[in-house]
Amino acid sequence: MSCPRLGDGAMGCELPGVGSRTILLSAHRLQKRPGHGERVLLSLEDVTERREAERLLRRRLMRYLLDEG
């Protein structure tokens, strides 16, 4: 099966009752089958907590490296 990647990207959105979220979008074109139209597989993932954890980890690492130096 061939799945050429169409694109990836992150977008911010404001959800009522939830707040600000970061959503990761990924799109892949699926292999054509005879007699069928083009198909695209889309996936959406809420990466808000992961991005925040990565940001905090980088900050702590920088603080550790500066304190050690």
MMTF fields as JSON, N, C-alpha, C and O atoms, coordinates in Angstrom:
{
  "mmtfVersion": "1.0.0",
  "mmtfProducer": "UNKNOWN",
  "numBonds": 275,
  "numAtoms": 276,
  "numGroups": 69,
  "numChains": 1,
  "numModels": 1,
  "chainsPerModel": [1],
  "groupsPerChain": [69],
  "chainIdList": ["A"],
  "bondAtomList": [4, 2, 8, 6, 12, 10, 16, 14, 20, 18, 24, 22, 28, 26, 32, 30, 36, 34, 40, 38, 44, 42, 48, 46, 52, 50, 56, 54, 60, 58, 64, 62, 68, 66, 72, 70, 76, 74, 80, 78, 84, 82, 88, 86, 92, 90, 96, 94, 100, 98, 104, 102, 108, 106, 112, 110, 116, 114, 120, 118, 124, 122, 128, 126, 132, 130, 136, 134, 140, 138, 144, 142, 148, 146, 152, 150, 156, 154, 160, 158, 164, 162, 168, 166, 172, 170, 176, 174, 180, 178, 184, 182, 188, 186, 192, 190, 196, 194, 200, 198, 204, 202, 208, 206, 212, 210, 216, 214, 220, 218, 224, 222, 228, 226, 232, 230, 236, 234, 240, 238, 244, 242, 248, 246, 252, 250, 256, 254, 260, 258, 264, 262, 268, 266, 272, 270],
  "bondOrderList": [1, 1, 1, 1, 1, 1, 1, 1, 1, 1, 1, 1, 1, 1, 1, 1, 1, 1, 1, 1, 1, 1, 1, 1, 1, 1, 1, 1, 1, 1, 1, 1, 1, 1, 1, 1, 1, 1, 1, 1, 1, 1, 1, 1, 1, 1, 1, 1, 1, 1, 1, 1, 1, 1, 1, 1, 1, 1, 1, 1, 1, 1, 1, 1, 1, 1, 1, 1],
  "groupList": [{"groupName": "MET", "atomNameList": ["N", "CA", "C", "O"], "elementList": ["N", "C", "C", "O"], "formalChargeList": [0, 0, 0, 0], "bondAtomList": [1, 0, 2, 1, 3, 2], "bondOrderList": [1, 1, 2], "singleLetterCode": "M", "chemCompType": "L-PEPTIDE LINKING"}, {"groupName": "SER", "atomNameList": ["N", "CA", "C", "O"], "elementList": ["N", "C", "C", "O"], "formalChargeList": [0, 0, 0, 0], "bondAtomList": [1, 0, 2, 1, 3, 2], "bondOrderList": [1, 1, 2], "singleLetterCode": "S", "chemCompType": "L-PEPTIDE LINKING"}, {"groupName": "CYS", "atomNameList": ["N", "CA", "C", "O"], "elementList": ["N", "C", "C", "O"], "formalChargeList": [0, 0, 0, 0], "bondAtomList": [1, 0, 2, 1, 3, 2], "bondOrderList": [1, 1, 2], "singleLetterCode": "C", "chemCompType": "L-PEPTIDE LINKING"}, {"groupName": "PRO", "atomNameList": ["N", "CA", "C", "O"], "elementList": ["N", "C", "C", "O"], "formalChargeList": [0, 0, 0, 0], "bondAtomList": [1, 0, 2, 1, 3, 2], "bondOrderList": [1, 1, 2], "singleLetterCode": "P", "chemCompType": "L-PEPTIDE LINKING"}, {"groupName": "ARG", "atomNameList": ["N", "CA", "C", "O"], "elementList": ["N", "C", "C", "O"], "formalChargeList": [0, 0, 0, 0], "bondAtomList": [1, 0, 2, 1, 3, 2], "bondOrderList": [1, 1, 2], "singleLetterCode": "R", "chemCompType": "L-PEPTIDE LINKING"}, {"groupName": "LEU", "atomNameList": ["N", "CA", "C", "O"], "elementList": ["N", "C", "C", "O"], "formalChargeList": [0, 0, 0, 0], "bondAtomList": [1, 0, 2, 1, 3, 2], "bondOrderList": [1, 1, 2], "singleLetterCode": "L", "chemCompType": "L-PEPTIDE LINKING"}, {"groupName": "GLY", "atomNameList": ["N", "CA", "C", "O"], "elementList": ["N", "C", "C", "O"], "formalChargeList": [0, 0, 0, 0], "bondAtomList": [1, 0, 2, 1, 3, 2], "bondOrderList": [1, 1, 2], "singleLetterCode": "G", "chemCompType": "PEPTIDE LINKING"}, {"groupName": "ASP", "atomNameList": ["N", "CA", "C", "O"], "elementList": ["N", "C", "C", "O"], "formalChargeList": [0, 0, 0, 0], "bondAtomList": [1, 0, 2, 1, 3, 2], "bondOrderList": [1, 1, 2], "singleLetterCode": "D", "chemCompType": "L-PEPTIDE LINKING"}, {"groupName": "ALA", "atomNameList": ["N", "CA", "C", "O"], "elementList": ["N", "C", "C", "O"], "formalChargeList": [0, 0, 0, 0], "bondAtomList": [1, 0, 2, 1, 3, 2], "bondOrderList": [1, 1, 2], "singleLetterCode": "A", "chemCompType": "L-PEPTIDE LINKING"}, {"groupName": "GLU", "atomNameList": ["N", "CA", "C", "O"], "elementList": ["N", "C", "C", "O"], "formalChargeList": [0, 0, 0, 0], "bondAtomList": [1, 0, 2, 1, 3, 2], "bondOrderList": [1, 1, 2], "singleLetterCode": "E", "chemCompType": "L-PEPTIDE LINKING"}, {"groupName": "VAL", "atomNameList": ["N", "CA", "C", "O"], "elementList": ["N", "C", "C", "O"], "formalChargeList": [0, 0, 0, 0], "bondAtomList": [1, 0, 2, 1, 3, 2], "bondOrderList": [1, 1, 2], "singleLetterCode": "V", "chemCompType": "L-PEPTIDE LINKING"}, {"groupName": "THR", "atomNameList": ["N", "CA", "C", "O"], "elementList": ["N", "C", "C", "O"], "formalChargeList": [0, 0, 0, 0], "bondAtomList": [1, 0, 2, 1, 3, 2], "bondOrderList": [1, 1, 2], "singleLetterCode": "T", "chemCompType": "L-PEPTIDE LINKING"}, {"groupName": "ILE", "atomNameList": ["N", "CA", "C", "O"], "elementList": ["N", "C", "C", "O"], "formalChargeList": [0, 0, 0, 0], "bondAtomList": [1, 0, 2, 1, 3, 2], "bondOrderList": [1, 1, 2], "singleLetterCode": "I", "chemCompType": "L-PEPTIDE LINKING"}, {"groupName": "HIS", "atomNameList": ["N", "CA", "C", "O"], "elementList": ["N", "C", "C", "O"], "formalChargeList": [0, 0, 0, 0], "bondAtomList": [1, 0, 2, 1, 3, 2], "bondOrderList": [1, 1, 2], "singleLetterCode": "H", "chemCompType": "L-PEPTIDE LINKING"}, {"groupName": "GLN", "atomNameList": ["N", "CA", "C", "O"], "elementList": ["N", "C", "C", "O"], "formalChargeList": [0, 0, 0, 0], "bondAtomList": [1, 0, 2, 1, 3, 2], "bondOrderList": [1, 1, 2], "singleLetterCode": "Q", "chemCompType": "L-PEPTIDE LINKING"}, {"groupName": "LYS", "atomNameList": ["N", "CA", "C", "O"], "elementList": ["N", "C", "C", "O"], "formalChargeList": [0, 0, 0, 0], "bondAtomList": [1, 0, 2, 1, 3, 2], "bondOrderList": [1, 1, 2], "singleLetterCode": "K", "chemCompType": "L-PEPTIDE LINKING"}, {"groupName": "TYR", "atomNameList": ["N", "CA", "C", "O"], "elementList": ["N", "C", "C", "O"], "formalChargeList": [0, 0, 0, 0], "bondAtomList": [1, 0, 2, 1, 3, 2], "bondOrderList": [1, 1, 2], "singleLetterCode": "Y", "chemCompType": "L-PEPTIDE LINKING"}],
  "groupTypeList": [0, 1, 2, 3, 4, 5, 6, 7, 6, 8, 0, 6, 2, 9, 5, 3, 6, 10, 6, 1, 4, 11, 12, 5, 5, 1, 8, 13, 4, 5, 14, 15, 4, 3, 6, 13, 6, 9, 4, 10, 5, 5, 1, 5, 9, 7, 10, 11, 9, 4, 4, 9, 8, 9, 4, 5, 5, 4, 4, 4, 5, 0, 4, 16, 5, 5, 7, 9, 6],
  "groupIdList": [1, 2, 3, 4, 5, 6, 7, 8, 9, 10, 11, 12, 13, 14, 15, 16, 17, 18, 19, 20, 21, 22, 23, 24, 25, 26, 27, 28, 29, 30, 31, 32, 33, 34, 35, 36, 37, 38, 39, 40, 41, 42, 43, 44, 45, 46, 47, 48, 49, 50, 51, 52, 53, 54, 55, 56, 57, 58, 59, 60, 61, 62, 63, 64, 65, 66, 67, 68, 69],
  "secStructList": [7, 7, 7, 7, 3, 3, 3, 3, 3, 3, 3, 3, 3, 3, 3, 6, 6, 6, 3, 3, 3, 3, 3, 3, 3, 3, 3, 3, 3, 7, 7, 7, 7, 6, 6, 7, 7, 7, 7, 3, 3, 3, 3, 3, 3, 3, 7, 2, 2, 2, 2, 2, 2, 2, 2, 2, 2, 2, 2, 2, 2, 2, 2, 2, 2, 2, 2, 2, 7],
  "xCoordList": [0.844, 0.0, 0.882, 1.823, 0.573, 1.323, 0.566, -0.634, 1.268, 0.64, 1.497, 2.107, 1.553, 2.33, 1.738, 0.524, 2.603, 2.179, 1.814, 2.595, 0.627, 0.182, 0.668, 0.991, 0.721, 1.195, 0.861, -0.047, 1.593, 1.381, 1.403, 1.999, 0.752, 0.794, 0.114, -0.653, 0.395, -0.235, -1.037, -0.642, -2.163, -2.981, -3.524, -3.797, -3.671, -4.271, -5.75, -6.162, -6.54, -7.965, -8.513, -7.973, -9.579, -10.248, -11.557, -12.418, -11.711, -12.915, -13.772, -13.281, -15.047, -15.942, -15.985, -16.18, -15.803, -15.854, -14.576, -14.439, -13.635, -12.383, -11.192, -10.293, -11.193, -10.094, -9.22, -9.632, -8.014, -7.067, -6.417, -5.941, -6.399, -5.807, -4.893, -5.092, -3.884, -3.02, -3.352, -3.249, -3.755, -4.184, -3.175, -2.821, -2.716, -1.799, -2.618, -3.401, -2.44, -3.152, -2.162, -1.08, -2.536, -1.71, -2.607, -3.721, -2.127, -2.904, -2.042, -0.902, -2.602, -1.914, -2.857, -4.031, -2.338, -3.116, -3.018, -1.922, -4.158, -4.184, -4.101, -4.454, -3.638, -3.492, -4.862, -5.837, -4.914, -6.173, -6.529, -5.668, -7.828, -8.335, -9.147, -9.841, -9.068, -9.827, -11.314, -11.924, -11.882, -13.3, -13.652, -14.829, -12.657, -12.908, -12.22, -11.218, -12.758, -12.157, -10.94, -10.578, -10.332, -9.169, -9.597, -10.663, -8.741, -9.018, -7.867, -6.698, -8.239, -7.26, -7.563, -8.711, -6.529, -6.663, -6.215, -5.075, -7.115, -6.803, -6.784, -7.619, -5.839, -5.845, -5.646, -4.885, -6.343, -6.239, -5.86, -6.428, -4.894, -4.46, -4.289, -3.636, -4.876, -4.714, -3.361, -3.181, -2.42, -1.068, -0.768, 0.395, -1.812, -1.645, -0.771, 0.207, -1.118, -0.354, 1.072, 2.007, 1.246, 2.595, 3.47, 4.627, 2.936, 3.713, 4.092, 5.215, 3.17, 3.454, 4.523, 5.419, 4.438, 5.442, 6.82, 7.823, 6.878, 8.152, 8.74, 9.947, 7.88, 8.335, 8.905, 9.957, 8.212, 8.698, 10.003, 10.902, 10.109, 11.332, 12.517, 13.607, 12.3, 13.385, 13.806, 14.996, 12.829, 13.137, 13.947, 14.933, 13.539, 14.262, 15.669, 16.616, 15.799, 17.119, 18.039, 19.201, 17.521, 18.34, 18.744, 19.889, 17.823, 18.142, 19.211, 20.127, 19.104, 20.085, 21.462, 22.469, 21.49, 22.77, 23.409, 24.628, 22.605, 23.148, 23.656, 24.673, 22.947, 23.378, 24.671, 25.479, 24.857, 26.05, 27.273, 28.406, 27.043, 28.144, 28.762, 29.706],
  "yCoordList": [-1.181, 0.0, 1.235, 1.343, 2.15, 3.399, 4.494, 4.68, 5.206, 6.279, 7.529, 7.886, 8.203, 9.441, 10.456, 10.646, 11.087, 12.083, 13.369, 13.893, 13.862, 15.126, 16.298, 17.357, 16.105, 17.195, 16.986, 16.231, 17.651, 17.65, 19.099, 19.964, 19.336, 20.681, 20.74, 19.848, 21.776, 21.995, 23.276, 24.232, 23.278, 24.479, 24.678, 23.722, 25.911, 26.236, 26.496, 27.049, 26.101, 26.384, 26.624, 26.137, 27.374, 27.7, 26.932, 27.144, 26.031, 25.215, 25.691, 25.817, 25.955, 26.409, 25.404, 24.207, 25.9, 25.047, 24.263, 23.637, 24.286, 23.526, 24.469, 24.288, 25.47, 26.425, 26.241, 25.635, 26.765, 26.727, 25.352, 24.807, 24.796, 23.477, 23.555, 24.394, 22.675, 22.535, 21.199, 20.147, 21.251, 20.063, 19.781, 20.676, 18.535, 18.098, 17.411, 16.505, 17.838, 17.289, 16.567, 17.079, 15.373, 14.608, 14.093, 13.634, 14.167, 13.712, 12.832, 13.172, 11.7, 10.754, 10.363, 10.072, 10.36, 9.901, 8.377, 7.82, 7.709, 6.256, 5.788, 6.524, 4.574, 4.006, 3.906, 3.466, 4.319, 4.255, 2.801, 1.968, 2.537, 1.231, 1.429, 2.436, 0.475, 0.615, 0.845, 0.134, 1.851, 2.13, 2.982, 3.264, 3.401, 4.228, 5.58, 5.694, 6.582, 7.911, 7.973, 7.001, 9.126, 9.339, 9.299, 9.792, 8.701, 8.612, 9.244, 9.115, 9.935, 10.584, 10.204, 10.266, 9.81, 9.491, 10.7, 11.149, 11.228, 12.366, 11.913, 11.11, 12.422, 12.15, 13.467, 14.334, 13.593, 14.753, 14.263, 13.291, 14.935, 14.545, 15.798, 16.756, 15.782, 16.883, 16.697, 15.763, 17.585, 17.47, 18.566, 18.858, 19.171, 20.287, 19.906, 20.592, 18.821, 18.421, 18.011, 18.324, 17.309, 16.886, 18.107, 18.148, 19.091, 20.295, 21.041, 21.53, 21.128, 21.811, 21.054, 21.673, 19.718, 18.907, 19.077, 19.175, 19.112, 19.309, 20.687, 20.82, 21.709, 23.06, 23.122, 23.722, 22.504, 22.496, 21.712, 22.124, 20.6, 19.798, 20.583, 20.556, 21.288, 22.112, 23.206, 23.469, 23.835, 24.896, 24.343, 24.952, 23.199, 22.588, 22.156, 22.301, 21.631, 21.221, 22.432, 22.379, 23.518, 24.724, 25.255, 25.667, 25.253, 25.729, 24.827, 25.327, 23.522, 22.579, 22.833, 22.883, 22.991, 23.201, 24.529, 24.613, 25.54, 26.83, 26.77, 27.382, 26.032, 25.897, 25.081, 25.324, 24.119, 23.259, 23.986, 23.667, 24.949, 25.628, 26.642, 27.31],
  "zCoordList": [0.0, 0.0, 0.0, 0.787, -0.877, -0.962, -0.223, -0.427, 0.626, 1.399, 1.365, 2.373, 0.223, 0.207, 1.17, 1.234, 1.897, 2.888, 2.159, 1.365, 2.439, 1.861, 2.687, 2.149, 3.998, 4.823, 6.281, 6.629, 7.106, 8.545, 8.993, 8.351, 10.089, 10.624, 11.975, 12.34, 12.697, 13.992, 13.903, 13.236, 14.584, 14.608, 16.01, 16.736, 16.364, 17.645, 17.45, 16.431, 18.417, 18.339, 19.743, 20.737, 19.79, 21.045, 21.062, 20.208, 22.042, 22.135, 23.302, 24.423, 23.044, 24.113, 25.266, 25.055, 26.46, 27.639, 27.898, 28.95, 26.95, 27.083, 27.154, 27.975, 26.293, 26.248, 25.031, 24.043, 25.106, 23.998, 23.894, 24.89, 22.695, 22.451, 21.237, 20.358, 21.188, 20.02, 19.367, 19.997, 18.088, 17.361, 16.253, 15.486, 16.175, 15.13, 14.043, 14.329, 12.814, 11.661, 10.77, 10.483, 10.334, 9.406, 8.286, 8.543, 7.043, 5.888, 4.996, 4.676, 4.602, 3.715, 2.58, 2.809, 1.362, 0.207, 0.171, 0.239, 0.065, 0.009, -1.443, -2.364, -1.63, -2.965, -3.633, -3.023, -4.886, -5.629, -5.94, -6.223, -5.876, -6.28, -7.552, -7.694, -8.477, -9.729, -9.444, -8.645, -10.112, -9.968, -8.762, -8.533, -7.982, -6.804, -6.971, -7.677, -6.328, -6.353, -5.448, -4.786, -5.438, -4.583, -3.112, -2.745, -2.286, -0.852, -0.083, -0.447, 0.996, 1.851, 3.291, 3.732, 4.018, 5.433, 6.24, 6.115, 7.069, 7.92, 9.369, 9.785, 10.129, 11.567, 12.307, 11.879, 13.417, 14.291, 15.669, 16.167, 16.293, 17.639, 18.486, 18.071, 19.666, 20.611, 21.304, 22.085, 21.014, 21.558, 22.574, 22.85, 23.129, 24.055, 25.246, 25.542, 25.927, 27.117, 26.764, 27.501, 25.639, 25.234, 24.947, 25.366, 24.245, 23.938, 25.212, 25.335, 26.153, 27.424, 28.21, 28.783, 28.244, 28.948, 28.306, 29.014, 26.977, 26.284, 26.603, 26.804, 26.648, 26.964, 28.384, 28.604, 29.346, 30.727, 30.859, 31.591, 30.162, 30.2, 29.649, 30.222, 28.528, 27.97, 28.949, 29.122, 29.584, 30.544, 31.717, 32.131, 32.249, 33.376, 32.968, 33.74, 31.761, 31.276, 31.143, 31.546, 30.581, 30.451, 31.821, 32.009, 32.777, 34.115, 34.749, 35.401, 34.566, 35.115, 34.498, 35.203, 33.18, 32.495, 32.914, 33.061, 33.101, 33.53, 34.972, 35.299, 35.835, 37.225, 37.35, 38.247, 36.45, 36.482, 35.93, 36.29, 35.066, 34.378, 35.229, 34.807]
}
